[in-house]
């Protein structure tokens, strides 16, 4: 991994200590998790998902994993990277006064739509998928985990707890 890419942070340890998880590894973790989730889906569901994209499952699967991995792409923007005072030196060209109030999810949505359009996706589909990713990846994972653990549990409370624990586990596993 080149030095700039390796030093763009995505997650930090809220208990201080300066520990963090690189964006590229977070994106790969999310793609791997999504792949495991998709593998559990019944084949007819996967086929329907692929059909919505106008693709066969074998092609759609790779695209879905790329799209899902890119859900936090906006965290690479200077405004987000400057939010953490202990951030490593990335080598990114930073503006004099970056806007740290930037919504990284909105930046992700715009960047992902542009990327998909550059790769030949129809404009409307690219924008629809990018909008769904911005608003839906975290909630989809939270709900999935809650349902798997206990179909009768409150999805919001239990799913959120597990999702946060999984995020903390990324750093505790030493993948930073």
N, C-alpha and C positions, 0 to 999 in steps of 0.2 A: 504494500500500500504506500502510495506516495505520502510524504510528510504532511502536506496540507490536508489531504483527505483524512489521515489518521488523527489529526488534531482538532477536527471539528466535532464539538461535543453535542450530545443529544440529551443526556440525563446526568444529573448530579446527585450526590448524596446529601439529603436534607439534614443529616446529622453532622454536617461540616466535615472537615478532614480533607477537603479538596479532591475527593474521589469522584470520578466521572466515567461515562460510557460513551465511546465515539459514535457519531451519527451513522457511519457506514456499518458498524457492527450491530447497532440497534435495527437498522433497516434489514440486515440479513437475518437477525433474530426473528423479526416480525414476519418476514417471508417464510422462514422455516416453520414457524408456528402456524401460519396460514396454510401452508402446504399440508401439515399434519391434520388440520381441521378439515380441509377440503377432501383429504383422503378418506375421512369418515363419512362423508356425505354419500348417500345412495347414488348409484350411477345415473338414474333418471334426473336427479337434481343437478348433477354436474353437466349433463347434456343440455338441460334447460338453461343453465347459466351460460354455457358456451353459445347456445342459439341466440341468446339476448345480445351477444357480441357479434353474431354473424360468423361464428367460427366453429370448427370441430374442437372437441375437448382437448385433444393433444396440443393444439395451438393456443387455445384459450387459457389453459392452465398456466403456461409461462407468462402470458400477458397479465393474468390476474395477479400472479405473484409479484411481478414488477410493479404493477399499479399499487398493490397493497404495501409493498416495501417503500414506495415513494410517499406514503402518507405524511411523513415528517420532513420531507425534502426542504421545506421552508425554514427549518432550523439552521440551514447553512447560510442564511442571509445575515449580513453584518449586524442588523438591528437585534436579532436574536442572539448571535454570538457574543455581543457586548453586554448582554444582560447579566452575565456571571462574572464577577470581578476576578475570580481565580482561574478564569479560562486560560488554557494553554495558548501559546502564540501559534496561530494557524498559518501565517504567511499570506492570509487573504488580504487583498487591498481594501482597507476600511475607509469609509468616508470620515470627514473631520468630526461630524456630530451625527452618528447613526441614530435613527429613530428606534429606541428600545421598546416603544409601545406597539411595535409591529405585531400583527397576529400571524404567527408562523403557519397556522393552518390555512389562512387565506393565501399566503405566498405559495404554499404547497399546491393548493388548488390551481392557481394560475400557471405555475411552472409545469405541473403534470398535464394540464390541458394542452399547453404549448408543445410539450414533448410528444404527446400522443398524436397531435395534429401533424407534427413534423414527420412522424413515422407512418403517416398515411391514414390515420383514423379519420372518419367523417367528423367535421367540426361539432355537430350536435352531440354525437356519441361521446367524443372526447370530453366535452364540457359536462355532460351528464355524469360520466364515470368519475371525473375529477371532483365534482360537487359531492357525489355520494361518498367518496373516500374521505374528503375533508370532514364531513359530518358523521361518518358512520363506522370507521374502522375500530376506534376505541370502544364504542358502544356495542358493536357486534361481538367483539372479543369478550367484553364483560358479560354479556348475556349468554354467550356460549359456555363460558366457564361456569357460570351460575347454574345453568340447566344441567350440565354434565355432573356437577357435584351433588345436586339435590333438586329434582324437578319441582319440589314443593317450596323451595326457599324463595325469599325475596330477591329477585335478580339484582336489583340496584345495590342493596347492602352487601350481600355475600359476594356477588360478582365483582364489585368494586374492590373489596378487601383482597380477593384472590388476584385480581389484575395488578393491584399495587404491589402485592407480595412478589408476583412474577417479575415486575420491573425492578424491584430491589434485588431479586435473585440474580439478575444480569450482572450487577456490580459485585455482589458477594461471591459469585463464581469466578471472579478474577478475569472477566473478559473485557477489561478496560485497558 
